Amino acid sequence: MEEQLLNLLMYTVPSIITGAIAYLFFREHMQNEEERRKFDIIKTLNKESLPVRLQAYERIALFLERISPNKLLLRVAPLSSDKQAYEDLLIKNIEQEFEHNLSQQIYLSNDCWTIVNASKSATIQLIRKAGMSDKIDSANKLRETILSEMIDKPAPSNAGLHYIKKEVGEMW
């Protein structure tokens, strides 16, 4: 009986060890396959989403270029000599451009979108500040004042453009 038990153990123990090793190898293989599938999915998503993300960055860069005071003032001419009406027209134009590109925020980082918002707000603030001056009594004077201010310092949208270029550069 003792000999039968010893024979049974001699066949059972190697079978259990072989089964355990097979189980561990199978489990490891399944984990590797799962990771490979996830990698393939991420790779495919990145391949498909990269052009859309780059297009979003392009549209936001275009928005920042269009709201740059130098370009905005050349593109949007005053409709009358009323400085308040022109100030409102400029701000309305910036807001419309912003609303047109609002959906692009889902493709940008939070920091980038915050900087784009700050650039827009700083541009509006620059226009409002120039319009508050008592020396300015017409739309043309407002244009001249804003343009002369822009000679001394960079446009508020330049910070946003710089950040976009940096972020896109990190994608490569």
PyMOL CGO cylinders between C-alpha atoms (Angstrom):
from pymol import cmd
from pymol.cgo import CYLINDER

trace = [
    CYLINDER, 0.00, 0.00, 0.00, 2.83, 2.31, 0.87, 0.3, 1, 1, 1, 1, 1, 1,
    CYLINDER, 2.83, 2.31, 0.87, 4.40, 1.53, -2.47, 0.3, 1, 1, 1, 1, 1, 1,
    CYLINDER, 4.40, 1.53, -2.47, 1.15, 2.35, -4.29, 0.3, 1, 1, 1, 1, 1, 1,
    CYLINDER, 1.15, 2.35, -4.29, 0.91, 5.66, -2.44, 0.3, 1, 1, 1, 1, 1, 1,
    CYLINDER, 0.91, 5.66, -2.44, 4.52, 6.44, -3.37, 0.3, 1, 1, 1, 1, 1, 1,
    CYLINDER, 4.52, 6.44, -3.37, 3.80, 5.56, -7.03, 0.3, 1, 1, 1, 1, 1, 1,
    CYLINDER, 3.80, 5.56, -7.03, 0.67, 7.73, -6.94, 0.3, 1, 1, 1, 1, 1, 1,
    CYLINDER, 0.67, 7.73, -6.94, 2.68, 10.66, -5.55, 0.3, 1, 1, 1, 1, 1, 1,
    CYLINDER, 2.68, 10.66, -5.55, 5.41, 10.12, -8.16, 0.3, 1, 1, 1, 1, 1, 1,
    CYLINDER, 5.41, 10.12, -8.16, 2.81, 10.55, -10.93, 0.3, 1, 1, 1, 1, 1, 1,
    CYLINDER, 2.81, 10.55, -10.93, 0.66, 13.20, -9.21, 0.3, 1, 1, 1, 1, 1, 1,
    CYLINDER, 0.66, 13.20, -9.21, 3.33, 15.67, -8.05, 0.3, 1, 1, 1, 1, 1, 1,
    CYLINDER, 3.33, 15.67, -8.05, 4.95, 16.08, -11.52, 0.3, 1, 1, 1, 1, 1, 1,
    CYLINDER, 4.95, 16.08, -11.52, 1.46, 16.42, -13.04, 0.3, 1, 1, 1, 1, 1, 1,
    CYLINDER, 1.46, 16.42, -13.04, 0.53, 19.12, -10.53, 0.3, 1, 1, 1, 1, 1, 1,
    CYLINDER, 0.53, 19.12, -10.53, 3.82, 20.97, -11.12, 0.3, 1, 1, 1, 1, 1, 1,
    CYLINDER, 3.82, 20.97, -11.12, 3.40, 20.70, -14.90, 0.3, 1, 1, 1, 1, 1, 1,
    CYLINDER, 3.40, 20.70, -14.90, -0.21, 21.92, -14.62, 0.3, 1, 1, 1, 1, 1, 1,
    CYLINDER, -0.21, 21.92, -14.62, 0.82, 24.86, -12.41, 0.3, 1, 1, 1, 1, 1, 1,
    CYLINDER, 0.82, 24.86, -12.41, 3.58, 25.88, -14.82, 0.3, 1, 1, 1, 1, 1, 1,
    CYLINDER, 3.58, 25.88, -14.82, 1.20, 25.58, -17.78, 0.3, 1, 1, 1, 1, 1, 1,
    CYLINDER, 1.20, 25.58, -17.78, -1.35, 27.70, -15.92, 0.3, 1, 1, 1, 1, 1, 1,
    CYLINDER, -1.35, 27.70, -15.92, 1.25, 30.41, -15.14, 0.3, 1, 1, 1, 1, 1, 1,
    CYLINDER, 1.25, 30.41, -15.14, 2.49, 30.46, -18.74, 0.3, 1, 1, 1, 1, 1, 1,
    CYLINDER, 2.49, 30.46, -18.74, -1.08, 30.62, -20.06, 0.3, 1, 1, 1, 1, 1, 1,
    CYLINDER, -1.08, 30.62, -20.06, -1.96, 33.45, -17.65, 0.3, 1, 1, 1, 1, 1, 1,
    CYLINDER, -1.96, 33.45, -17.65, 1.18, 35.38, -18.66, 0.3, 1, 1, 1, 1, 1, 1,
    CYLINDER, 1.18, 35.38, -18.66, 0.36, 34.87, -22.34, 0.3, 1, 1, 1, 1, 1, 1,
    CYLINDER, 0.36, 34.87, -22.34, -3.19, 36.13, -21.85, 0.3, 1, 1, 1, 1, 1, 1,
    CYLINDER, -3.19, 36.13, -21.85, -1.95, 39.24, -20.01, 0.3, 1, 1, 1, 1, 1, 1,
    CYLINDER, -1.95, 39.24, -20.01, 0.53, 39.97, -22.81, 0.3, 1, 1, 1, 1, 1, 1,
    CYLINDER, 0.53, 39.97, -22.81, -2.20, 39.55, -25.41, 0.3, 1, 1, 1, 1, 1, 1,
    CYLINDER, -2.20, 39.55, -25.41, -4.47, 41.89, -23.47, 0.3, 1, 1, 1, 1, 1, 1,
    CYLINDER, -4.47, 41.89, -23.47, -1.73, 44.53, -23.29, 0.3, 1, 1, 1, 1, 1, 1,
    CYLINDER, -1.73, 44.53, -23.29, -0.97, 44.09, -27.00, 0.3, 1, 1, 1, 1, 1, 1,
    CYLINDER, -0.97, 44.09, -27.00, -4.65, 44.58, -27.87, 0.3, 1, 1, 1, 1, 1, 1,
    CYLINDER, -4.65, 44.58, -27.87, -4.82, 47.71, -25.72, 0.3, 1, 1, 1, 1, 1, 1,
    CYLINDER, -4.82, 47.71, -25.72, -1.66, 49.04, -27.36, 0.3, 1, 1, 1, 1, 1, 1,
    CYLINDER, -1.66, 49.04, -27.36, -3.10, 48.37, -30.83, 0.3, 1, 1, 1, 1, 1, 1,
    CYLINDER, -3.10, 48.37, -30.83, -6.34, 50.15, -29.92, 0.3, 1, 1, 1, 1, 1, 1,
    CYLINDER, -6.34, 50.15, -29.92, -4.47, 53.17, -28.53, 0.3, 1, 1, 1, 1, 1, 1,
    CYLINDER, -4.47, 53.17, -28.53, -2.21, 53.24, -31.57, 0.3, 1, 1, 1, 1, 1, 1,
    CYLINDER, -2.21, 53.24, -31.57, -5.21, 53.16, -33.91, 0.3, 1, 1, 1, 1, 1, 1,
    CYLINDER, -5.21, 53.16, -33.91, -7.03, 55.87, -31.95, 0.3, 1, 1, 1, 1, 1, 1,
    CYLINDER, -7.03, 55.87, -31.95, -3.95, 58.08, -31.95, 0.3, 1, 1, 1, 1, 1, 1,
    CYLINDER, -3.95, 58.08, -31.95, -3.50, 57.56, -35.67, 0.3, 1, 1, 1, 1, 1, 1,
    CYLINDER, -3.50, 57.56, -35.67, -7.10, 58.59, -36.31, 0.3, 1, 1, 1, 1, 1, 1,
    CYLINDER, -7.10, 58.59, -36.31, -7.27, 61.42, -33.77, 0.3, 1, 1, 1, 1, 1, 1,
    CYLINDER, -7.27, 61.42, -33.77, -3.93, 63.09, -34.50, 0.3, 1, 1, 1, 1, 1, 1,
    CYLINDER, -3.93, 63.09, -34.50, -5.13, 64.81, -37.69, 0.3, 1, 1, 1, 1, 1, 1,
    CYLINDER, -5.13, 64.81, -37.69, -8.24, 66.07, -35.89, 0.3, 1, 1, 1, 1, 1, 1,
    CYLINDER, -8.24, 66.07, -35.89, -6.18, 67.38, -32.97, 0.3, 1, 1, 1, 1, 1, 1,
    CYLINDER, -6.18, 67.38, -32.97, -3.74, 69.10, -35.31, 0.3, 1, 1, 1, 1, 1, 1,
    CYLINDER, -3.74, 69.10, -35.31, -6.65, 70.69, -37.16, 0.3, 1, 1, 1, 1, 1, 1,
    CYLINDER, -6.65, 70.69, -37.16, -7.99, 71.99, -33.84, 0.3, 1, 1, 1, 1, 1, 1,
    CYLINDER, -7.99, 71.99, -33.84, -4.61, 73.53, -33.04, 0.3, 1, 1, 1, 1, 1, 1,
    CYLINDER, -4.61, 73.53, -33.04, -4.55, 75.09, -36.51, 0.3, 1, 1, 1, 1, 1, 1,
    CYLINDER, -4.55, 75.09, -36.51, -8.01, 76.59, -36.05, 0.3, 1, 1, 1, 1, 1, 1,
    CYLINDER, -8.01, 76.59, -36.05, -7.14, 78.00, -32.65, 0.3, 1, 1, 1, 1, 1, 1,
    CYLINDER, -7.14, 78.00, -32.65, -3.88, 79.44, -34.05, 0.3, 1, 1, 1, 1, 1, 1,
    CYLINDER, -3.88, 79.44, -34.05, -5.92, 81.06, -36.82, 0.3, 1, 1, 1, 1, 1, 1,
    CYLINDER, -5.92, 81.06, -36.82, -8.35, 82.43, -34.22, 0.3, 1, 1, 1, 1, 1, 1,
    CYLINDER, -8.35, 82.43, -34.22, -5.46, 83.95, -32.24, 0.3, 1, 1, 1, 1, 1, 1,
    CYLINDER, -5.46, 83.95, -32.24, -4.01, 85.46, -35.41, 0.3, 1, 1, 1, 1, 1, 1,
    CYLINDER, -4.01, 85.46, -35.41, -7.38, 86.91, -36.38, 0.3, 1, 1, 1, 1, 1, 1,
    CYLINDER, -7.38, 86.91, -36.38, -7.94, 88.56, -32.98, 0.3, 1, 1, 1, 1, 1, 1,
    CYLINDER, -7.94, 88.56, -32.98, -4.48, 90.08, -32.90, 0.3, 1, 1, 1, 1, 1, 1,
    CYLINDER, -4.48, 90.08, -32.90, -5.29, 93.82, -32.68, 0.3, 1, 1, 1, 1, 1, 1,
    CYLINDER, -5.29, 93.82, -32.68, -3.11, 94.72, -35.68, 0.3, 1, 1, 1, 1, 1, 1,
    CYLINDER, -3.11, 94.72, -35.68, -4.91, 92.26, -37.95, 0.3, 1, 1, 1, 1, 1, 1,
    CYLINDER, -4.91, 92.26, -37.95, -8.33, 92.79, -36.37, 0.3, 1, 1, 1, 1, 1, 1,
    CYLINDER, -8.33, 92.79, -36.37, -8.22, 96.54, -36.94, 0.3, 1, 1, 1, 1, 1, 1,
    CYLINDER, -8.22, 96.54, -36.94, -7.23, 96.10, -40.58, 0.3, 1, 1, 1, 1, 1, 1,
    CYLINDER, -7.23, 96.10, -40.58, -9.96, 93.53, -41.19, 0.3, 1, 1, 1, 1, 1, 1,
    CYLINDER, -9.96, 93.53, -41.19, -12.80, 95.25, -39.29, 0.3, 1, 1, 1, 1, 1, 1,
    CYLINDER, -12.80, 95.25, -39.29, -13.33, 98.80, -40.46, 0.3, 1, 1, 1, 1, 1, 1,
    CYLINDER, -13.33, 98.80, -40.46, -15.51, 101.20, -38.49, 0.3, 1, 1, 1, 1, 1, 1,
    CYLINDER, -15.51, 101.20, -38.49, -19.07, 101.56, -39.78, 0.3, 1, 1, 1, 1, 1, 1,
    CYLINDER, -19.07, 101.56, -39.78, -19.38, 105.07, -38.37, 0.3, 1, 1, 1, 1, 1, 1,
    CYLINDER, -19.38, 105.07, -38.37, -17.27, 107.57, -36.47, 0.3, 1, 1, 1, 1, 1, 1,
    CYLINDER, -17.27, 107.57, -36.47, -18.81, 106.53, -33.11, 0.3, 1, 1, 1, 1, 1, 1,
    CYLINDER, -18.81, 106.53, -33.11, -15.99, 105.12, -30.99, 0.3, 1, 1, 1, 1, 1, 1,
    CYLINDER, -15.99, 105.12, -30.99, -18.32, 103.09, -28.74, 0.3, 1, 1, 1, 1, 1, 1,
    CYLINDER, -18.32, 103.09, -28.74, -19.99, 101.46, -31.73, 0.3, 1, 1, 1, 1, 1, 1,
    CYLINDER, -19.99, 101.46, -31.73, -16.58, 100.57, -33.16, 0.3, 1, 1, 1, 1, 1, 1,
    CYLINDER, -16.58, 100.57, -33.16, -15.37, 99.21, -29.83, 0.3, 1, 1, 1, 1, 1, 1,
    CYLINDER, -15.37, 99.21, -29.83, -18.50, 97.07, -29.61, 0.3, 1, 1, 1, 1, 1, 1,
    CYLINDER, -18.50, 97.07, -29.61, -18.02, 95.91, -33.21, 0.3, 1, 1, 1, 1, 1, 1,
    CYLINDER, -18.02, 95.91, -33.21, -14.44, 94.82, -32.50, 0.3, 1, 1, 1, 1, 1, 1,
    CYLINDER, -14.44, 94.82, -32.50, -15.42, 92.95, -29.34, 0.3, 1, 1, 1, 1, 1, 1,
    CYLINDER, -15.42, 92.95, -29.34, -18.41, 91.36, -31.09, 0.3, 1, 1, 1, 1, 1, 1,
    CYLINDER, -18.41, 91.36, -31.09, -16.10, 90.19, -33.87, 0.3, 1, 1, 1, 1, 1, 1,
    CYLINDER, -16.10, 90.19, -33.87, -13.71, 88.61, -31.32, 0.3, 1, 1, 1, 1, 1, 1,
    CYLINDER, -13.71, 88.61, -31.32, -16.59, 86.90, -29.52, 0.3, 1, 1, 1, 1, 1, 1,
    CYLINDER, -16.59, 86.90, -29.52, -18.01, 85.54, -32.78, 0.3, 1, 1, 1, 1, 1, 1,
    CYLINDER, -18.01, 85.54, -32.78, -14.61, 84.15, -33.78, 0.3, 1, 1, 1, 1, 1, 1,
    CYLINDER, -14.61, 84.15, -33.78, -14.31, 82.58, -30.34, 0.3, 1, 1, 1, 1, 1, 1,
    CYLINDER, -14.31, 82.58, -30.34, -17.77, 81.01, -30.44, 0.3, 1, 1, 1, 1, 1, 1,
    CYLINDER, -17.77, 81.01, -30.44, -17.05, 79.67, -33.91, 0.3, 1, 1, 1, 1, 1, 1,
    CYLINDER, -17.05, 79.67, -33.91, -14.02, 77.79, -32.52, 0.3, 1, 1, 1, 1, 1, 1,
    CYLINDER, -14.02, 77.79, -32.52, -15.46, 76.86, -29.13, 0.3, 1, 1, 1, 1, 1, 1,
    CYLINDER, -15.46, 76.86, -29.13, -15.77, 73.17, -29.92, 0.3, 1, 1, 1, 1, 1, 1,
    CYLINDER, -15.77, 73.17, -29.92, -12.01, 72.91, -30.53, 0.3, 1, 1, 1, 1, 1, 1,
    CYLINDER, -12.01, 72.91, -30.53, -11.39, 72.95, -26.78, 0.3, 1, 1, 1, 1, 1, 1,
    CYLINDER, -11.39, 72.95, -26.78, -12.06, 69.22, -26.53, 0.3, 1, 1, 1, 1, 1, 1,
    CYLINDER, -12.06, 69.22, -26.53, -8.91, 68.55, -28.55, 0.3, 1, 1, 1, 1, 1, 1,
    CYLINDER, -8.91, 68.55, -28.55, -6.65, 70.96, -26.62, 0.3, 1, 1, 1, 1, 1, 1,
    CYLINDER, -6.65, 70.96, -26.62, -5.11, 70.55, -23.21, 0.3, 1, 1, 1, 1, 1, 1,
    CYLINDER, -5.11, 70.55, -23.21, -6.72, 72.43, -20.33, 0.3, 1, 1, 1, 1, 1, 1,
    CYLINDER, -6.72, 72.43, -20.33, -3.66, 74.67, -19.98, 0.3, 1, 1, 1, 1, 1, 1,
    CYLINDER, -3.66, 74.67, -19.98, -3.74, 75.55, -23.66, 0.3, 1, 1, 1, 1, 1, 1,
    CYLINDER, -3.74, 75.55, -23.66, -7.45, 76.37, -23.57, 0.3, 1, 1, 1, 1, 1, 1,
    CYLINDER, -7.45, 76.37, -23.57, -6.94, 78.53, -20.49, 0.3, 1, 1, 1, 1, 1, 1,
    CYLINDER, -6.94, 78.53, -20.49, -4.20, 80.48, -22.26, 0.3, 1, 1, 1, 1, 1, 1,
    CYLINDER, -4.20, 80.48, -22.26, -6.39, 80.91, -25.35, 0.3, 1, 1, 1, 1, 1, 1,
    CYLINDER, -6.39, 80.91, -25.35, -9.17, 82.30, -23.12, 0.3, 1, 1, 1, 1, 1, 1,
    CYLINDER, -9.17, 82.30, -23.12, -6.69, 84.60, -21.38, 0.3, 1, 1, 1, 1, 1, 1,
    CYLINDER, -6.69, 84.60, -21.38, -5.42, 85.85, -24.76, 0.3, 1, 1, 1, 1, 1, 1,
    CYLINDER, -5.42, 85.85, -24.76, -8.97, 86.60, -25.88, 0.3, 1, 1, 1, 1, 1, 1,
    CYLINDER, -8.97, 86.60, -25.88, -9.79, 88.38, -22.62, 0.3, 1, 1, 1, 1, 1, 1,
    CYLINDER, -9.79, 88.38, -22.62, -6.56, 90.39, -22.71, 0.3, 1, 1, 1, 1, 1, 1,
    CYLINDER, -6.56, 90.39, -22.71, -7.31, 91.52, -26.26, 0.3, 1, 1, 1, 1, 1, 1,
    CYLINDER, -7.31, 91.52, -26.26, -10.82, 92.61, -25.29, 0.3, 1, 1, 1, 1, 1, 1,
    CYLINDER, -10.82, 92.61, -25.29, -9.42, 94.38, -22.22, 0.3, 1, 1, 1, 1, 1, 1,
    CYLINDER, -9.42, 94.38, -22.22, -6.87, 96.20, -24.40, 0.3, 1, 1, 1, 1, 1, 1,
    CYLINDER, -6.87, 96.20, -24.40, -9.67, 97.45, -26.68, 0.3, 1, 1, 1, 1, 1, 1,
    CYLINDER, -9.67, 97.45, -26.68, -11.87, 98.50, -23.74, 0.3, 1, 1, 1, 1, 1, 1,
    CYLINDER, -11.87, 98.50, -23.74, -8.96, 100.26, -22.02, 0.3, 1, 1, 1, 1, 1, 1,
    CYLINDER, -8.96, 100.26, -22.02, -8.16, 102.21, -25.17, 0.3, 1, 1, 1, 1, 1, 1,
    CYLINDER, -8.16, 102.21, -25.17, -11.85, 103.14, -25.55, 0.3, 1, 1, 1, 1, 1, 1,
    CYLINDER, -11.85, 103.14, -25.55, -12.02, 104.57, -22.02, 0.3, 1, 1, 1, 1, 1, 1,
    CYLINDER, -12.02, 104.57, -22.02, -9.66, 107.41, -22.79, 0.3, 1, 1, 1, 1, 1, 1,
    CYLINDER, -9.66, 107.41, -22.79, -11.30, 110.83, -22.91, 0.3, 1, 1, 1, 1, 1, 1,
    CYLINDER, -11.30, 110.83, -22.91, -8.85, 111.90, -25.61, 0.3, 1, 1, 1, 1, 1, 1,
    CYLINDER, -8.85, 111.90, -25.61, -10.43, 109.48, -28.04, 0.3, 1, 1, 1, 1, 1, 1,
    CYLINDER, -10.43, 109.48, -28.04, -13.56, 110.88, -29.62, 0.3, 1, 1, 1, 1, 1, 1,
    CYLINDER, -13.56, 110.88, -29.62, -13.92, 108.88, -32.83, 0.3, 1, 1, 1, 1, 1, 1,
    CYLINDER, -13.92, 108.88, -32.83, -13.55, 105.37, -34.20, 0.3, 1, 1, 1, 1, 1, 1,
    CYLINDER, -13.55, 105.37, -34.20, -10.49, 106.35, -36.21, 0.3, 1, 1, 1, 1, 1, 1,
    CYLINDER, -10.49, 106.35, -36.21, -8.80, 107.78, -33.11, 0.3, 1, 1, 1, 1, 1, 1,
    CYLINDER, -8.80, 107.78, -33.11, -9.56, 104.49, -31.33, 0.3, 1, 1, 1, 1, 1, 1,
    CYLINDER, -9.56, 104.49, -31.33, -7.92, 102.58, -34.17, 0.3, 1, 1, 1, 1, 1, 1,
    CYLINDER, -7.92, 102.58, -34.17, -4.86, 104.82, -34.07, 0.3, 1, 1, 1, 1, 1, 1,
    CYLINDER, -4.86, 104.82, -34.07, -4.54, 104.50, -30.29, 0.3, 1, 1, 1, 1, 1, 1,
    CYLINDER, -4.54, 104.50, -30.29, -4.75, 100.70, -30.32, 0.3, 1, 1, 1, 1, 1, 1,
    CYLINDER, -4.75, 100.70, -30.32, -2.28, 100.45, -33.21, 0.3, 1, 1, 1, 1, 1, 1,
    CYLINDER, -2.28, 100.45, -33.21, 0.19, 102.79, -31.52, 0.3, 1, 1, 1, 1, 1, 1,
    CYLINDER, 0.19, 102.79, -31.52, -0.07, 100.73, -28.32, 0.3, 1, 1, 1, 1, 1, 1,
    CYLINDER, -0.07, 100.73, -28.32, 0.72, 97.59, -30.29, 0.3, 1, 1, 1, 1, 1, 1,
    CYLINDER, 0.72, 97.59, -30.29, 3.96, 99.12, -31.60, 0.3, 1, 1, 1, 1, 1, 1,
    CYLINDER, 3.96, 99.12, -31.60, 5.44, 99.10, -28.09, 0.3, 1, 1, 1, 1, 1, 1,
    CYLINDER, 5.44, 99.10, -28.09, 4.35, 95.66, -26.96, 0.3, 1, 1, 1, 1, 1, 1,
    CYLINDER, 4.35, 95.66, -26.96, 3.41, 92.27, -28.43, 0.3, 1, 1, 1, 1, 1, 1,
    CYLINDER, 3.41, 92.27, -28.43, -0.19, 91.30, -29.05, 0.3, 1, 1, 1, 1, 1, 1,
    CYLINDER, -0.19, 91.30, -29.05, -1.90, 89.40, -26.20, 0.3, 1, 1, 1, 1, 1, 1,
    CYLINDER, -1.90, 89.40, -26.20, -2.55, 86.55, -28.62, 0.3, 1, 1, 1, 1, 1, 1,
    CYLINDER, -2.55, 86.55, -28.62, 1.20, 85.98, -29.08, 0.3, 1, 1, 1, 1, 1, 1,
    CYLINDER, 1.20, 85.98, -29.08, 1.36, 84.15, -25.74, 0.3, 1, 1, 1, 1, 1, 1,
    CYLINDER, 1.36, 84.15, -25.74, -1.35, 81.76, -26.89, 0.3, 1, 1, 1, 1, 1, 1,
    CYLINDER, -1.35, 81.76, -26.89, 0.36, 81.18, -30.24, 0.3, 1, 1, 1, 1, 1, 1,
    CYLINDER, 0.36, 81.18, -30.24, 3.65, 80.48, -28.51, 0.3, 1, 1, 1, 1, 1, 1,
    CYLINDER, 3.65, 80.48, -28.51, 2.00, 77.95, -26.20, 0.3, 1, 1, 1, 1, 1, 1,
    CYLINDER, 2.00, 77.95, -26.20, 0.24, 76.21, -29.12, 0.3, 1, 1, 1, 1, 1, 1,
    CYLINDER, 0.24, 76.21, -29.12, 3.52, 75.89, -31.01, 0.3, 1, 1, 1, 1, 1, 1,
    CYLINDER, 3.52, 75.89, -31.01, 5.17, 74.44, -27.91, 0.3, 1, 1, 1, 1, 1, 1,
    CYLINDER, 5.17, 74.44, -27.91, 2.36, 71.94, -27.30, 0.3, 1, 1, 1, 1, 1, 1,
    CYLINDER, 2.36, 71.94, -27.30, 2.22, 70.81, -30.93, 0.3, 1, 1, 1, 1, 1, 1,
    CYLINDER, 2.22, 70.81, -30.93, 6.01, 70.44, -30.92, 0.3, 1, 1, 1, 1, 1, 1,
    CYLINDER, 6.01, 70.44, -30.92, 5.73, 68.06, -27.96, 0.3, 1, 1, 1, 1, 1, 1,
    CYLINDER, 5.73, 68.06, -27.96, 3.38, 65.81, -29.95, 0.3, 1, 1, 1, 1, 1, 1,
    CYLINDER, 3.38, 65.81, -29.95, 6.24, 64.64, -32.15, 0.3, 1, 1, 1, 1, 1, 1,
]
cmd.load_cgo(trace, "trace")
